[in-house]
Amino acid sequence: MITREQKNKQFCMISLDILINTLVESVRTHTQRDRERGREDKMVGKIFFVLASLSVALAEITQLQMTDCGSSSDVRISRVAITPMPIQIPGDLHISVDGSLMRAIGSSKMMLSIKRKTFLGLEVPIPCIAHVGSCTYDNLCTTVNQMITENWAGIMAGMGKQINTMLSGVGVNASQCPQPARDLHINDFTLQLPSMPSILSFFCSGNYGDYHINIKVNENSDGRQLVCMDLQLSVTEHKEPSGSGWLFGRRKRSPY
């Protein structure tokens, strides 16, 4: 028997499907006219905005899902654990990683593809804005230092410093190139995730949702693919409990 919640979800999916079909037909009708007027970029931007607005938040993934899509035997990643799931922003993110470099690795390029999932099974691409999102980082030997010195999107300096602390704690210098062959074991390191700045708020409208992230790393010297990983995860907005006192639990003590 179909529950009321399932009926509501089906109705929402049908409504969104009708909306997208209407949008696509409108694009077909107006694309030629907009091209003639030299406003193709504006139309693409409008389309992307509408599609992203239809990305109803799911946040259904409760455990990181990781699939290898063609990593080299030179880089072995045996375990990646992230909690909590969904990831809460702002909030603490606990990371554990086990892996190995089987040989020295020099300057490498990392390519990120981030897509937001929808009820309709669509995946809406997240663009690269202020070096955050679906971006390419040309040299991993310098990326962390760039994050710190350039403070991408106003939040990445703090993230870069935390990454340096995490790696130095297990004997890794993020700026060293080439990186020597070694084992890597990170056990429950806590990253403090900041609030999403307004420049990136477009990435996470509503209550955020489910995301598909593809990570590729290629060696710059010969273009050889070192890493290819597909990740499925959820992100949600952290909200403080509304209410205080004995009815809702303890009051928070002032730090002052």
C-alpha positions in Angstrom: 0.0 0.0 0.0 1.4 3.4 -1.0 1.8 5.8 1.9 0.8 9.4 1.8 4.5 10.4 1.9 5.2 8.2 -1.1 2.3 9.7 -3.0 3.6 13.2 -2.2 7.0 12.3 -3.5 5.5 10.9 -6.7 3.5 14.0 -7.2 6.6 16.1 -6.7 8.6 14.1 -9.2 5.8 14.3 -11.8 5.5 18.1 -11.3 9.2 18.6 -11.6 9.3 16.4 -14.8 6.5 18.6 -16.3 8.5 21.7 -15.3 11.7 20.5 -16.9 9.9 19.4 -20.1 8.4 22.9 -20.3 11.8 24.5 -19.8 13.4 22.3 -22.5 10.7 23.2 -25.0 11.1 26.9 -24.1 14.9 26.6 -24.7 14.3 25.0 -28.1 12.0 27.8 -29.1 14.2 30.7 -28.0 17.8 29.4 -28.6 18.0 30.5 -32.2 16.6 34.0 -31.3 19.0 34.4 -28.4 21.9 33.3 -30.5 21.2 35.9 -33.0 21.1 38.5 -30.3 24.4 37.4 -28.9 22.9 36.3 -25.5 23.8 32.6 -25.4 25.7 32.9 -22.1 22.8 34.6 -20.4 20.4 31.9 -21.6 22.8 29.1 -20.4 23.1 30.8 -17.0 19.3 31.1 -16.7 18.8 27.4 -17.6 21.5 26.3 -15.1 19.8 28.4 -12.4 16.4 26.9 -13.0 17.8 23.3 -13.1 19.7 23.9 -9.9 16.6 25.3 -8.3 14.9 22.0 -9.2 17.5 20.0 -7.3 15.3 19.1 -4.4 17.4 18.1 -1.4 17.6 14.4 -0.8 20.3 13.9 1.8 19.6 10.2 1.8 23.1 8.8 1.8 24.1 7.7 5.3 27.6 6.3 4.5 30.3 7.4 2.1 30.2 5.3 -1.1 33.5 5.0 -2.9 34.2 3.3 -6.2 37.6 3.0 -8.0 37.2 4.0 -11.6 40.7 3.2 -12.9 43.4 4.1 -10.4 47.0 3.1 -11.1 48.6 0.4 -9.1 51.1 3.1 -8.1 48.6 4.6 -5.7 46.6 2.3 -3.4 43.7 3.6 -1.4 42.3 0.9 0.8 40.0 2.9 3.1 38.4 6.3 3.3 35.9 6.9 6.1 34.0 10.2 6.6 31.6 10.9 9.5 29.0 12.2 10.1 27.0 11.4 7.0 25.3 13.5 5.8 28.2 16.0 6.3 27.0 19.0 8.3 28.0 22.5 7.2 29.2 24.2 9.4 30.4 21.4 11.6 33.1 18.9 12.4 34.1 16.3 9.8 36.0 13.2 10.9 38.3 11.7 8.4 40.2 8.4 8.3 42.4 7.3 5.3 44.6 4.3 4.7 46.7 4.1 1.5 50.1 3.8 0.0 52.4 5.4 -2.7 54.2 2.5 -4.3 56.8 4.8 -5.9 57.9 8.5 -5.8 55.2 10.7 -7.4 56.1 14.1 -8.9 54.0 17.1 -9.9 50.4 16.0 -10.6 47.1 17.6 -11.7 43.8 17.0 -9.9 40.4 17.3 -11.7 37.2 17.5 -9.7 33.8 17.0 -11.1 30.9 17.7 -8.6 27.3 17.1 -9.5 24.2 17.5 -7.4 21.5 14.8 -7.6 17.8 15.4 -8.1 14.6 13.4 -7.4 14.3 12.9 -11.2 17.6 11.1 -11.4 19.3 14.1 -13.1 22.7 15.3 -12.0 23.2 19.0 -12.1 26.9 20.0 -12.6 28.4 22.4 -10.0 30.6 25.0 -11.7 34.1 26.1 -10.5 33.8 29.4 -8.7 36.7 31.0 -6.8 38.7 27.8 -7.2 36.0 25.8 -5.4 33.7 23.3 -7.1 34.3 21.4 -10.3 37.8 22.7 -10.7 41.2 21.6 -12.1 44.3 22.1 -9.8 47.3 22.1 -12.0 50.0 21.2 -9.5 49.2 19.4 -6.2 52.6 20.3 -4.9 51.5 23.9 -4.6 47.7 23.6 -4.2 47.6 23.7 -0.4 49.9 26.7 -0.1 47.8 28.5 -2.7 44.7 27.8 -0.7 46.3 29.4 2.3 47.9 32.4 0.6 45.0 33.2 -1.8 42.2 32.3 0.7 39.8 31.1 -2.1 36.2 32.0 -1.5 37.2 33.6 1.8 37.3 30.2 3.6 40.0 28.1 2.1 43.0 29.5 4.0 41.6 27.9 7.2 40.9 24.7 5.3 44.5 24.6 3.9 46.0 25.1 7.3 44.0 22.3 8.7 45.0 20.0 5.8 48.7 20.9 6.5 48.2 20.0 10.2 46.5 16.7 9.2 49.3 15.7 6.9 52.2 16.9 9.0 50.8 14.8 11.8 51.5 11.7 9.9 54.9 12.9 8.5 53.8 14.3 5.1 54.9 17.6 3.8 52.1 18.7 1.4 54.5 21.0 -0.6 57.2 18.3 -1.1 57.7 17.3 -4.7 58.2 14.5 -5.6 56.4 12.7 -2.7 58.4 9.6 -1.8 57.0 6.1 -1.6 55.3 5.7 1.7 52.3 4.4 3.6 49.6 6.8 4.8 47.4 6.3 7.8 45.2 9.1 9.0 43.0 8.1 11.9 39.9 10.2 12.8 41.3 13.6 12.1 38.8 16.4 12.7 38.3 19.1 10.1 36.3 22.1 11.1 34.1 23.0 8.2 33.1 26.7 8.0 29.8 28.2 7.1 29.2 28.5 3.3 30.0 32.0 2.1 27.5 33.9 0.0 29.6 33.4 -3.2 29.2 29.7 -2.9 25.6 29.6 -1.7 24.4 28.8 -5.2 26.1 25.3 -4.8 23.9 24.4 -1.9 20.4 25.9 -2.2 17.6 24.5 0.1 18.9 22.1 2.7 21.7 20.8 0.4 21.4 17.2 -0.8 23.2 14.3 -2.4 26.3 14.7 -4.5 28.3 12.7 -7.0 32.0 13.6 -6.9 34.6 12.3 -9.4 38.3 12.7 -8.6 41.0 12.2 -11.2 44.8 12.7 -10.6 47.2 12.6 -13.5 51.0 12.9 -13.4 52.1 16.0 -15.2 55.3 14.5 -16.6 53.6 12.0 -18.9 49.8 12.4 -18.3 49.5 9.0 -16.7 46.4 8.6 -14.6 47.2 7.9 -11.0 43.8 8.1 -9.3 40.2 7.8 -10.4 37.6 7.7 -7.6 33.9 8.1 -7.6 32.3 9.3 -4.4 28.6 9.4 -3.4 27.8 11.5 -0.3 25.3 13.8 1.3 25.6 17.3 2.7 23.2 19.1 4.9 23.0 22.4 6.6 23.8 22.3 10.3 21.1 24.1 12.4 21.2 24.7 16.1 18.2 23.3 18.0 15.4 25.8 18.3 14.5 26.3 21.9 16.3 26.0 25.2 15.8 25.3 28.9 14.5 22.1 30.6 12.0 21.3 27.8 14.5 21.1 25.0 17.6 20.1 27.0 20.4 22.0 28.7 21.1 25.6 28.0 24.5 26.3 26.4 26.9 28.0 28.8 28.4 31.2 27.7 32.2 31.0 27.0 32.6 34.4 28.5 
